Amino acid sequence: MKIFLISDNVDTQTGLRLAGIDGVVVHERNELKNALESVLLNKEVAIILITEKLSFEFPEIIDDIKLHRNEPLLVTIPDRHGLGRKSDFITSYVEDAIGLKL
């Protein structure tokens, strides 16, 4: 079982590469489609990590894979820019989970 990263950021790729996770950096729709098609053919890849920015810029590509494929698991991860979350998202998450204001 392998994990593969598709990122829009070289810093994210470098950090995960240090953890032993291979990946590619893409910036455009065609690059993302080609990277996904390539990794989907590799049966050893069980998890694909994709950065939030790519997920938000090209939701139709990501949603299509999530809806029509059982494998591999496609996980959206934040990068160092943290586009999709407000600054206190952890506190909000805990408050919602336990029902108390912290």
C-alpha positions as CSV (number, residue, x, y, z in Angstrom):
1,M,0.0,0.0,0.0
2,K,1.4,3.4,-1.0
3,I,0.4,7.0,-0.5
4,F,0.8,9.5,-3.3
5,L,0.6,13.3,-3.2
6,I,-0.7,15.7,-5.8
7,S,0.1,19.2,-4.7
8,D,0.1,22.7,-6.0
9,N,3.0,23.6,-3.7
10,V,6.6,22.5,-3.8
11,D,6.9,23.0,0.0
12,T,4.2,20.5,0.7
13,Q,5.7,18.0,-1.7
14,T,9.1,18.4,-0.1
15,G,7.8,17.9,3.4
16,L,5.9,14.8,2.5
17,R,8.8,13.5,0.5
18,L,10.9,13.7,3.6
19,A,8.2,11.4,5.2
20,G,8.6,8.9,2.3
21,I,5.6,9.9,0.3
22,D,6.1,10.4,-3.5
23,G,4.2,13.0,-5.3
24,V,3.9,15.6,-8.1
25,V,3.3,19.3,-8.3
26,V,0.7,20.5,-10.7
27,H,-0.9,23.9,-11.4
28,E,-3.3,23.5,-14.3
29,R,-6.4,21.4,-15.0
30,N,-4.7,19.2,-17.6
31,E,-1.7,18.6,-15.4
32,L,-4.1,17.5,-12.6
33,K,-6.1,15.2,-14.9
34,N,-2.9,13.6,-16.3
35,A,-1.5,13.1,-12.8
36,L,-4.7,11.5,-11.5
37,E,-5.0,9.3,-14.5
38,S,-1.5,8.1,-14.1
39,V,-1.8,7.4,-10.4
40,L,-5.2,5.7,-10.7
41,L,-3.5,3.1,-13.0
42,N,-1.0,2.2,-10.2
43,K,-2.7,-0.5,-8.2
44,E,-0.2,-0.1,-5.4
45,V,-1.5,3.3,-4.5
46,A,-4.2,3.1,-1.8
47,I,-4.4,6.7,-0.8
48,I,-4.1,9.9,-2.9
49,L,-3.5,13.1,-1.0
50,I,-4.5,16.3,-2.7
51,T,-4.0,19.8,-1.5
52,E,-7.0,22.0,-0.6
53,K,-6.2,24.6,-3.3
54,L,-6.4,22.0,-6.1
55,S,-9.6,20.5,-4.6
56,F,-11.2,23.9,-4.5
57,E,-10.1,25.0,-8.0
58,F,-11.1,21.8,-9.7
59,P,-14.0,20.3,-7.7
60,E,-15.6,18.5,-10.7
61,I,-12.5,16.4,-11.3
62,I,-12.1,15.5,-7.6
63,D,-15.9,14.8,-7.1
64,D,-16.0,12.6,-10.2
65,I,-13.3,10.3,-8.7
66,K,-14.9,10.3,-5.3
67,L,-18.3,9.4,-6.7
68,H,-17.3,6.8,-9.3
69,R,-14.4,5.0,-7.7
70,N,-14.1,3.0,-4.5
71,E,-10.3,2.9,-4.6
72,P,-8.0,4.6,-4.0
73,L,-9.1,6.8,-1.1
74,L,-8.8,10.5,-2.1
75,V,-8.1,12.8,0.8
76,T,-7.9,16.6,0.7
77,I,-5.2,18.0,3.0
78,P,-4.4,21.5,4.0
79,D,-1.1,23.0,2.9
80,R,0.8,25.7,4.6
81,H,-1.5,28.4,3.2
82,G,-4.6,26.9,4.9
83,L,-7.1,28.2,2.3
84,G,-10.2,26.3,3.5
85,R,-10.3,26.9,7.2
86,K,-10.8,29.8,9.5
87,S,-8.0,30.5,12.0
88,D,-9.8,28.9,15.0
89,F,-11.1,25.8,13.2
90,I,-9.8,23.4,15.9
91,T,-11.6,25.3,18.7
92,S,-14.8,25.4,16.6
93,Y,-14.5,21.7,15.9
94,V,-14.1,20.8,19.6
95,E,-17.0,23.2,20.6
96,D,-19.3,21.6,18.1
97,A,-18.2,18.1,19.2
98,I,-18.8,18.5,22.9
99,G,-21.5,21.2,22.8
100,L,-19.7,23.6,25.1
101,K,-18.2,27.0,24.3
102,L,-14.5,27.1,25.2
